[in-house]
Amino acid sequence: MAASSILVDNTLGVSYQVGVDSEGKDVFNGQSFKNISTTATDEDLVALCDAIDEVIAYNISTIKKVQTYVVTRG
């Protein structure tokens, strides 16, 4: 049986270092941005992160792209 998948949603996740704890370990925080266009390229996501980086007080350390697909039977 053949199957196929269709991209239905993109979510962008960013994490950034907000400081260090009492043991000297890095402390990170993060945010997710839903409803990112399914046609957005990786370059588009990096450009979006660059814009986000300009308005938050911390530098973005990690960018995640989470994609949701619907799988159908062919």
N, C-alpha and C positions, 0 to 999 in steps of 0.2 A: 504494500500500500504506500503510495507516494504521499508526502507531506510537504507543506510549504509554510513559510512564516512571513508575517507582515509587521513592519515596525509601526507601533501605534503611539509611542510616547518616549520622549527623552527627558532625563532629569540631570541637572548639573549639580555636582557636589564640590564644595571647596572647603579646605581646612587651612587653618593658619595658627601659628604659634602665638599664644597670648601671654606667655611668661614661663617661669620655672617654679616648681614646687619646693617645699622645704628640704627635699633631698637632692635638689639640683637637676631634677628631670624636667624635660620640656613638657609644657602643658599646651594642648591644642584644643581649639574650638572649631566648629564647622557649621555650615549652612547648606541647605539644599534649595534649588530653584527648579520648580516643576514647570510643565507645559512649555518646554523648549521645543522649538520647531523640529519636526522629524527630518527636515531637509538641511538642518544646520550642520556645517562641516566642522571638523576638529579645529580648523583655523578660526571659524566663527566663535567657537567656544573659548578659545584662548583670547580672542579679542574681547569677548564678554567678560572674562576673568580679569583682563587688564583694566577694563572700565570699573569693575567692582573693586579692584585693588586700589583705585584712586580715591574711593569714598569710604573705605574702612580704615581703621587705625593700625591694622596689622598687614604684613605681607603674606599673600597666599602662598602656601607651601605645597599643596596637593590639589590637583584638579581631577575629578572623577566624572566620567560619563556613564550614566546608567540608562540602558535602553530596555524597553518593554516590547515584546513581540507577542502577537497572537499566532498560534500554530494551528493550521487547519489540515484536515485530511483531504487528499487530492482525489 
